[in-house]
C-alpha cells in the first residue's frame, strides 16, 4: 500500500489517536489540548503538499485524485480555523475539552474519507462516521437546554434522512447492478428507460442534501445553529458541507443537462434559494439568519452541479471553498463578540465599530462576500456558478439566482448597518477583544479578499479536478 497517497488522512487519524490518549490518561489539571492549533496548521501543510497525488486503493473503492485532494486541503483548513476559534469556548466545561476536540477531529477524518470514496456503500459509511461525531458535539453547551433540543432534532432528522438514503441505495443496486461511481457513469439514467434508478438516485442524494441543508431537507439547520454553541455552529455550518459538496460533485458526473434528475435538482435549487432568502429577512438572531442563508447558498451550489460540465463542477468546488472562508469569518466575529457564549442578535451588533473597529471591518468583509459583492471571493464564486448554468440551458435558474442575490443584499447589509450606524446600549457589558483575536479575524478577511481579487490559481485547481471527473 502506498501510504504517501493517504498522508492527509493518516495525519488526521494520528491527531484523533493523540487526543484519545490524552482523554484517557489526563489528570485533574488537564485544560484541553493546547498543542492542537499548531498541529492543525501542520495538517493544512501536509494536505497541501499532497495536492498532486493520484491513485486508487482497495479495489478502486478509494480514489485519490485532484478533486479529493482539493477538498482535503479545504477540510484541513476548516478544521484548523475551527480549532483556533474554539480554543477558549466559554460554554464548554474544562473536563470535556479534550473529548470535544477528539470528536471534532474524528468528524474531519470522516469527511476526508468521504472526499476519496468512489463507491456508494463506502460513501455512506464515511458520511455516517462524520455525522455520529457531530451528534455528540451539538449538545455540549453547558446547561443550556436549547442545545439538547438542537441535538435531538439533528439526530431525528438525520435518522430519517439516513433511512431514505439507504432506501434509494437499494433501488440503485437493484436497477444498475453496481455501486461504483465509475460504473454508474456508463448506465442509463432516463426515467422512461429506468425509473427505479432515477428514483433511487434522487432518494440517495437526499442524505447529502440534508448535510448541505438544501430545501426540503433544511428544517434542522436554523434550529441547530441557534441551539448549539457559537463555535460548534461555526463548524457545522461549514466543514460538513464540504463533504456533501464533494460527493454531489462526484455523483453529478453521471448526469447531463435535461435529464429528469438534473431538472429535479434545478427546481430544488430555485426553491432553496428563494425560501432561504425570504425566511432570512425576518430573523433577529444572527445564527438563525446565517442558518437560512446557508439554505439559500445550498441552492447556489446546485447551479454548478446541474450544468453537467467540467466548468460547472469546478465552479461548485470553488464556491464550496469560498463559502467555507466567508462563513467561518462571519462566525469568528460572532464567537468573539459573545463573551459568555450567548446568542448574538442583530441589536447585539449595535456599536461594534466603537467597541472593536477591527472586528466590525471583518464582519463587513464577510457580509459583502456572502452577498456576492466585488472584490470579494463571494463575487468571483457566484460569477463562475452563474456562467456555468447560463451556458447550458438553465437561464431561468440563473435569473432566479440573480433575483435572490438582490433579496439577500437586505439582510446581509443589515448586519453591517447595525455594526456601523446603530449605537449600543450603554448598560450592555463591555466586550473584551484582544489584538491577537482581531489579527486572526483580519487574516480570514484578507483571505476572502485575496480569493476575490486573484481567484485564478485556486479556480485552476478546481478546474483540473472537474475535468478529471468527466470522460
Secondary structure, DSSP 8 states (H G I E B T S, - for coil): --GGGGHHHHHHHHHHHHHHHHHHH--TT----TTHHHHHHHHHHHHHHTTT--EEETTTTEEE-HHHHHHHHHHHHHHHHHHHHTTT-TTS-GGGHHHHHHHHHHHHHHHHHHHHB-BHHHHHHHHHHHHHHHHHHHT-STT-HHHHHHHHHHHHHHHHHHHHHHHHHHHHHHHHS--BHHHHTTS---TTT-HHHHHHHHHHHHHHHHHHT-TTS-HHHHHHHHHS-HHHHHHHTTHHHHHHHHHHHHHHTT--TT-HHHHHHHHHHHHHHHHHHHHHTT--BHHHHHHHHHHHHHHHHHHHHHT-SHHHHHHHHHHHHHHHHHHHHHHHHHHHH-TTS---BTGGGTTHHHH-HHHHHHHHHHHHHHHT-TTSHHHHHHHHHHHHHHTTT-HHHHHHHHHHHHHHHHHHHHHHHHHHHS---TTS------HHHHHHHHHHHHHHHHHHH--HHHHHHHHHHHHHH--
